[in-house]
Amino acid sequence: MRRAFLALALCCALPLTGCSALLDRPYTAVEPYTEQPAVGEGSSTIQAGTYSELVNAVLFFVSQGTEEGELQLVDYSGDVEEDLNRACLEVAKDDPLGAYAVDFIKNEYTRVLTTYEATITISYRRTREQISSLVNVTGTSAIRDEVGQALADYQSELVLRVGYFTADGEAIAALVRQAYYDEPASAMGMPEFSVALYPDTGSQRIVEILFTYPEDAAVLRQKRGALQDEMESLLLTLRPQQQSPSARRAMLFETAGERLRYDPEGGPSAWDALLGEGADAEGMALAFQLLSEELSVGSSLVEGTLNGAPHFWNQLAEDGGAHYVDLTRSADGTTYSAEDLTQLGYVWADMPSAGENVE
């Protein structure tokens, strides 16, 4: 009698072990797929002869969003009632897809000669569209890319299926923040977000991230479009591709000083700094970062504190990152060393430790 195992194993992914270990390493990507299990002659009833096939069959029903599925246990040697109950519980509680999508699973069965015919009834807390839209990722860079795309499109929900997942929600939250600041043109205010893992423990997990944005998505897209148009207009005037690196840097500071508006109580985006009524430290740093990218001047955004309060500024890439810029302090091209900032009360994650030589 033909039997088939339903392959629902998740693809292998890079282990996540916390913020300090979120680095990609070589990996083998195996795309998950769902194989149709064996069926009875002339019917759509799935057949199973072992406990493993029984679990895989229930998983197949879940992957298809099936609310009621028929199952035949042929030449089954185990305790049918016990194994049906155990398989349903395993899928609903321990499997990532079941833990994410299923409310409960129940079963009924009858015996016909040597064959058991079971009906599997599944109640879902997710729609078929949500189940089918799961995104499979293989590595932290892929997670960050998917989060970045969701944020850039102002999506309200992102669900990722990750294999061999050992990190926690805090590591995912750190990736969300990194992805947000990666795209200053789209960063219109850090959304509130929640991270849920399914199941709570295990090496294979589904990660669900829900976003709540400060404004309607259509408004945010309109602002992003206006900001991008403004940047294109600036570049046509400045023609940075025709300038030397030193000229582009001078152009960067000149443009920042003339065009960006600082307001300690202002908004947190580059749009607020360039087109709005003014931006706070976060918005100014994002605006500087956006201008730097457009003018091909290497820099990165730095998040830390100033005298104990949250603060943002920028680090120039030249000279090994020895120079920093804080437009809330000066927009005339003044730069600061790490030692200067430390003495002024700045604290950040990569600041030199006590006694370390700083430029």
C-alpha positions, -999 to 999 in steps of 0.1 A, spaced: 0 0 0 14 34 -10 21 58 17 37 92 16 52 114 42 40 150 42 70 172 41 63 203 62 98 209 76 108 245 77 138 257 59 171 260 77 180 294 90 209 311 107 206 309 145 197 341 163 214 345 197 207 381 206 216 415 193 254 410 196 252 379 176 230 390 147 256 383 121 251 363 89 271 332 83 271 308 53 240 286 52 221 262 30 186 274 21 159 248 17 126 262 6 96 247 26 70 229 5 38 210 11 35 176 -6 1 160 -11 -1 129 12 -13 95 -1 -51 93 -7 -75 65 -9 -86 50 -42 -111 72 -59 -114 97 -31 -97 127 -15 -93 110 19 -58 111 32 -42 78 43 -18 73 72 -2 41 85 21 55 112 20 81 139 44 103 118 22 101 88 -8 109 110 9 141 123 19 151 88 -16 146 75 -30 169 102 -3 195 93 -13 192 57 -49 201 66 -37 231 85 -14 243 57 -43 242 33 -67 260 57 -89 229 57 -117 231 82 -128 195 80 -106 167 66 -111 130 61 -84 106 72 -80 68 68 -57 48 91 -48 17 73 -30 -13 90 -25 11 120 -7 -7 149 -9 20 175 -36 31 198 -58 50 174 -77 72 199 -46 81 219 -26 89 188 -53 110 171 -56 131 202 -18 134 206 -13 143 170 -40 170 171 -25 185 202 11 183 188 1 202 157 -20 228 175 5 235 203 40 225 192 42 230 155 49 267 145 22 268 119 -4 252 142 6 274 171 2 305 149 -29 296 130 -50 271 149 -75 277 177 -83 241 183 -84 207 166 -108 179 174 -113 144 159 -139 117 156 -133 82 142 -151 49 134 -137 15 126 -146 -3 93 -131 -38 94 -93 -32 97 -95 5 87 -102 35 109 -119 65 93 -114 97 111 -128 132 107 -104 161 116 -122 193 125 -100 225 127 -110 259 141 -87 287 130 -77 321 145 -61 331 112 -75 334 77 -64 314 47 -48 345 33 -27 350 64 -16 314 63 -7 315 26 11 349 30 37 336 54 72 347 44 100 321 47 134 336 56 169 322 59 191 344 80 191 377 99 198 398 69 167 383 52 147 391 83 159 426 83 152 430 46 117 418 50 111 441 80 125 470 60 102 463 31 72 461 54 81 494 70 87 511 37 53 501 26 38 509 60 23 474 63 4 467 95 14 431 98 44 409 89 46 372 96 79 353 90 86 316 92 121 310 104 140 277 109 164 270 138 154 301 157 171 305 191 167 343 197 139 361 215 115 389 208 140 415 220 164 405 192 136 409 166 127 443 181 163 454 176 162 443 140 130 463 135 147 494 149 177 489 126 156 483 96 136 515 103 167 537 105 182 520 74 157 539 52 156 576 63 133 586 33 106 562 46 111 569 83 81 591 91 80 582 129 89 550 145 57 529 146 46 511 178 51 474 173 46 441 190 65 409 185 50 374 191 67 340 186 49 308 178 53 285 197 69 301 228 98 277 227 115 255 201 140 256 173 115 264 146 93 295 150 69 318 134 75 355 141 46 379 140 52 416 140 23 440 142 28 477 134 8 508 144 20 540 126 16 576 137 -5 584 107 -25 567 80 -4 548 55 -17 569 26 -5 601 43 29 586 51 33 575 15 24 610 3 50 625 26 76 601 15 69 609 -22 71 647 -14 104 642 4 119 621 -25 107 648 -50 124 675 -30 156 655 -28 156 650 -66 151 687 -71 180 694 -48 203 670 -66 195 685 -100 207 719 -87 237 706 -68 249 680 -94 270 661 -68 282 635 -94 304 663 -109 320 672 -76 350 659 -57 346 641 -23 356 673 -4 333 694 -25 304 670 -18 311 671 19 311 710 19 279 708 -2 263 685 24 269 709 53 259 740 33 227 723 23 220 711 58 226 745 73 204 763 47 175 738 42 170 718 74 150 733 103 157 723 139 130 724 166 136 706 199 99 699 200 96 691 163 88 659 144 111 628 142 115 626 104 136 640 76 103 653 61 98 674 93 133 689 89 131 696 52 94 702 44 77 705 78 78 729 106 110 716 120 125 683 134 139 672 167 173 655 171 161 622 155 146 640 125 177 661 120 199 630 121 177 612 96 177 642 73 215 645 75 217 607 68 194 611 38 214 640 24 246 621 30 233 591 10 221 613 -19 254 632 -20 275 600 -17 291 612 16 295 582 38 279 584 72 258 565 97 231 574 122 240 571 159 214 565 186 224 572 222 218 597 250 229 632 258 230 640 295 208 610 301 181 619 275 176 600 242 195 617 214 205 611 178 235 623 158 257 611 129 291 596 123 311 604 92 327 573 75 359 591 65 390 588 86 378 556 101 347 571 116 367 595 138 344 625 133 308 630 144 281 655 135 253 668 156 231 693 137 213 702 169 245 716 182 260 730 150 251 729 113 281 749 100 303 719 94 317 715 129 326 679 137 334 663 170 357 635 181 345 607 203 364 623 232 347 656 225 313 640 227 321 620 258 331 651 276 299 668 265 278 641 280 271 618 250 268 581 256 263 555 228 268 517 223 301 519 204 317 547 223 354 541 233 358 525 267 376 543 295 413 545 289 410 536 252 428 559 228 404 581 208 412 603 179 
